[in-house]
């Protein structure tokens, strides 16, 4: 078949219809063909199975009541032969329990009740085609990502070999600087993504602290190396929390006084672990000490080393103010006032002055928190869009929730459980 015909065939979205009633086949073929779909029909399941083994389809539509096998039994075979094809069941007698069970098992995508309404039928088929396109697109993206990862692995291996071979040769090392900087950037991004995946609000906290530190670094004119050190420390200051159980992090955020001594010791170890994990930033040797000391207090009452005053690294004193500001609950006393109140006790007065003088210029992302579906209330604003398991957007980020929106999510969850984390702005 010529390449142009192949393209047209793919663009037309091939659909297979199986029904033992010729009138139904003719009607469906006419309706869908007029919409631009490439329609193939079959009067019984046995023939349809042989067709499926020879040609790919975007959508397979089957009647429930047919000789030899039912529509559900046939569509279960379709799932084995062409798992990416979207399967639709047509039935004249609605057995809701059977159909819902089939949907939950993934055997069918939707069902259409006879007699159908033309508009509803076309909408169902359109959604089914979009689902197939999404699945195919995701498969291509996964393949491309795998290829890119393999290429990146080969590149990194080649880079490591090259560095070993040209050690001490400055000109060749200069040519590698750009690649090393990119790898470093990717390492930082990987750390942030790891925190985001492990405990979603950690990613939000990192972004808030980064904006505050970056603005402060520009405002007080830190040197290029100090600025980079402070910004990298801001991104990954909480990376050590990946070694702390999620439930314990949540309790620490909500009610730190309720932690036992052992639990508090585990949490207060995270700056040490974070400093060790920051070892990849070897050309910025102060990143580790800055992260380790960002929970020290100016009066010596912090952790993990109980440092005080000038014994705390200067960049750590700056970072401590930004971290505290980003962590404060926005619904309580203004965070800036609490920072001022902590001057000379929790924070270095110079660091407080530097922070407050540059704060008006900082455009800080809103503070987020993770909630359960049962915790959603009208008036909450989504910080992250909510999607179905197949990638279809249910509610976009930034949406202010209402009762109907929440009911929509609860009803959807009953049939297709929502597995992603739910984030709202505080």
N, C-alpha and C positions, 0 to 999 in steps of 0.2 A: 504494500500500500504506500503511495507517495507520502512524503513528509507533510504536505499541506493537508491531505485528507486525514492523517493521524491527528493533526492539530485540531481540525474541525470536529473530529469525533470526540476528542477529549473535552473541547470547549462546550459541546452539546450536552454533556453529563449523561452518559448511558444509564438507562433505567430498565430493569427487568420486572415485568408484571406476570404473576402466575395466578390463574383462576380457571376453573373448569366451565365457567359460563362465557360463551363467546360474546354475548352482548356486553358483559362487563368489560371484557378485554378490549372490545372495539371502542367502547365509551371512554375508558381510561386512556387508551392510545391516542384518541382524537384530542382529548382535553390537554394532555401533557405535551403532545407533539406541537400543538399550537403555541405552547409556551417556550418552544425552542429545545426541548429535551429530545434526546435520541432514545426512542422507546422500542423495546423488544418484548414480545409476549410469548407465553407458553401456556398450553391448556392443562398441563399436569406437572407434578413435581419431579417425576423421574426425568422427563425431558429437560426441565429447568436445571437440574443438577449437572447434566452433561454440558449445558450451555455455560454454566458458571465455571466449569473446569477449563473452558476455552477462552472466555472473555471476561474482562474486569468491568464491574458496574459500580456506579456511585450509590445507587439506591436499589433495593429489591423490595417489591410490594407483593404480598401474597394474601389470598383469601384464606379464611380459617377453615371453612368446611369444604373439603375436597376428597375425592376417592383415595383410598389407600393410606394417605398420611394427612394429618391436619396441617394447617398453616404454621402453627407454632413448632411442630415437629420439623417441617421443612425449613423454617427460618433458623432453627437450631443447627441444621446441616449447613446452611449458608454461613453461619457464624464460623464454622470450622473451615470452610473452603475460602471464603473472602471475609475475614474478620473486620476489615476496614469499611466494608459496604454498610450503609445505613439500612436497617430492616424495619419495614412498616407492615402491620397486620390489619387486614380488612375483615370485619366480622359483622354479621347481621344480628347475632345473639350475643349480647354483652355479658360476659362473665368477668366481673371486675376483679375478683380475687386472682383468677388465672392470669389475666392480662398484667396486673401489677406485679405479680410474681415473675412473669416473663421479663418485664422491664427491669426489675431489680437484679435479675440474673444476667442482664445484658443481652438477652436473646432478641429483644426488639427495642426500637427507639421510641416509636409512637404507635398508636392504633387509631383506625378510622372506622366509625360505626356507619353501617348501611341504614337508610340511604344517606349519603354524604352531601354536604354543601360544597359546591364547587370552590368557593373562596377558601373555606377551611382546608379542603384537600390540597389546593395549590400552596397555601401557607405551610402546611405540614411537609409537603415535598420540598419546598424551598429551604426550610430549616434543615431537612434531612441532607440535602445537597451541601449546604453550608457546613454541616457537621462533618461530612466526608472530606470536604476541602480542608477543613481545619486539621483533621487527623492526618491527611496526606502532607499538609504543610509542616506539621509538627515532626512527622517522620523524616522529612527532608532536612529540617533544621537539626534534628538529632544527629543525622548522618554527617551533616556539614560540621557540626560541633565536634563530633568524634574525630573527623578527619583533621580539624584544626588542632585539637588536643594532641593527636598523634604527631602532627607536624611540629607543634610547640615542643613536645618531648624530644623529638629528633633535633630540633634547633638548639634546645638547652644542652643536650648531650654534646652536640658539635661545639657549642660555645665553651662548655667546660673543658673539652679537649684542647680547644684553641688557646684558652687562657693558660692551661698547664704548659703548652708548648712555647708560648711567647712570654712567659714570666720574665720580668726584668727588662723587657723591651718597651720602652715608654711610648714610642710612636704607635706600635700595634695596640697597646693598652688604650690609647686615646681613641682609636677607632671602635673599641668595644664599649666606650662610656655610654653612648646613647642606648645600646641594647641593655646594658646593666641598669640604667635608670628606668627603662620600661619594665624590666623584671621586678625592680624594687616597687614601682607603682602598682604592679599587678599583685605583689605580695601584700602590700597594704590593703588593696581592695579585697583580696582573699580573706584577710583577717577581719575586715569589716563585715563581709558577707557571711563569714563563719559566725560572728556574733549575732548578726541579724537572723540567721537561720536557727541558731541555738535558742535565742531569747529575743524576739523581735524588737522590743523596746530598746535594747542595747544599741541597735543600729541607729535609731532615732536620737538617742543620747549622744552617740559619737558625732553625728552630724551637727547637733546643736553646739557641742563643745568645740568642734572644729571651727565653726563660723565665729564663735566668740574669740577663740585664740588667734585666728587669722586676722580678724579686725584689730585685736589688741597688738599683735606683732607689727602690723603696719603703722598703727597710731603712735607707738612708742619707739618706732624705728629700730627694731632689733636687727642685728646683722643677718646676712643671708643664711648662714649656718644655724644661728639661733632660731630664726624664724622657721626654717625647715624642721628643726628638732622639735619645736613647740607644736607645730601643726601635725607632724607624724605622731607625736605623743598624744595629741588630742584625739586623733582618729582611733588609736588602739589602746587608750588608757585602761579600758575595761576588758581587754582580751583575756586577762587572767580569770575572769568570771566563768569562762567556758569549763573550768575545772570545778565549779560549784554546782550542786544540784539546782535545777530550775525552781523547784518548790521553795528552796531555801533563799534564793535570790528574791523571789516574790515576797516572802515574809520579811526579808531585810528591807525591801523597799517600803512595805506597808506598815510594819511594826518592828523596828530594829530592837526596841527594848525587850521584846518577847523572846529573843534568841537566847538559847542556853550558852554557857561559856564555851562549850565545844563547837557549837554552831558559829558563834561569833569568831572564834579562832580560825575556823575554816574560811569564813568570809574575809577576815582581815589578812589572810595569806595571799589574797588574789593580786595585790600589787607586786609581791615577790615573784609570783608565777608570771605575771604580765611582763616584768622586766626581763625574765629569762626568755620568754617567747619573742621578745623584741630583739633578740640577738641577730636577726637577719639584717637589721639596720646598722651593720658594723661600721659603716663610714660616718654614721652619726652616733658617736659613742655615748652621748649624753641622753639619748632616748630612753635607754634602760633605767638609769638613775632617776630621770624625771618621772617616769611611770611609777617606779618604786616609791617615790616620796610624795605622790600627789594627794595622799590621805593623811600626811603629817599635819599637825597644827602648829601655829607659830608659838603657842605657849607650851609645846612639848607634850600635849595630851593626845596626839594622833597615833597612827600606826603605819607601818609595822615596826619601825625602829625607834619611835619616841624621840625623833629629832625635834629641835626647837630653833627659833630665830634664824640667824645667818647660816646655821649648819644645814638647813634645808636648801637644796639647789634653787637658784633664782628662778629657773624656768618651771620648776615644780611648784613654787609659790604662786606663779602666775596661773599655772594649770589648775591648782587647787581652787582658786577663786572661780574660774570658769566652770569647773565641774560642779561646784556647790550651787552656783546660779542656775545651771541647766537642770539640776536635780530637784530644786525647790518646787513645791506644789503651786501652780499658778493661781489656784483659787484662794490661797491664804494671804498672809501679809506680803506686800510687794517684795520680790526677790532682791531688788537693789537695796531696799532698806535693811533686809536681813544680812546682806553682805557688809553694809556699813556697820551694822551692830557687831559683827564678828571681827572688825579690825582690831589688831593688837592681841586678840585672843586666838581665834581660829585662823586668822589670815594676817599676812604681812601688810602693814599699813601702806607701804609703797606699792605693793601688788594691788591692793584695793583701789588706790588712787589711779593707777594705770588702767585698771579694768573699768572703773566708773567713768573715766574721762573718754573712753572709746566706745562704751556701750551704746550710746545713741546712734552710732553709725552701723551697728551690727543688725543685719536682717536675719533673725534667728527663726528656724523652723519651729512650728508648734510642738509642744510636748505631747507625746503619745502614751497610751497605755493599752495593754492587751486585756480583752474582756471575753467572757463566754457568751454564746448565743443567748443564753437565758438572762444575761446581764444587760442586754441592749435595752435602751429606753428612748422614747421620743425626745428629740432635741440634740441627741448625740451626733457628732459629725465624724464620718468615716475618714480615717487617715490612710486607708489602703482599700482599693477596689476589691469587691468580693466576686469570685468567679465560680462557675460550675467545675466539676472534675474534668470536663472536656474543654475547658478554657473559655467558655462563653461568659461574658460579663453580666452579672446579676445587678449589682449596684456600683456606680463609679465612686472613686475616692473624692472627698470633698462634699459628698451628699449629706445633708442634714436629715436624720432619720425621723420618720413619722410612724404612727401606728400601722398603717397599711404596708409600709416598707418592711417593718419588723415581722408582720404576719406573713408577708411574701417569703422572707428568709426562713421562717419557722416551717412553713408548709413545704418549701423546697427541700429543706433538711430532712423532713420525714421520708421523702421518696429517694432523694439523692443527698446523702449526708455531706455537709460542708466540712472539709478537712483542714482548710487553711486557718491561720491565726487571724483573729478579728482585732483590728487596731482602730482606736478612736482617739480624737484629740481631747486632751484634758480640759 
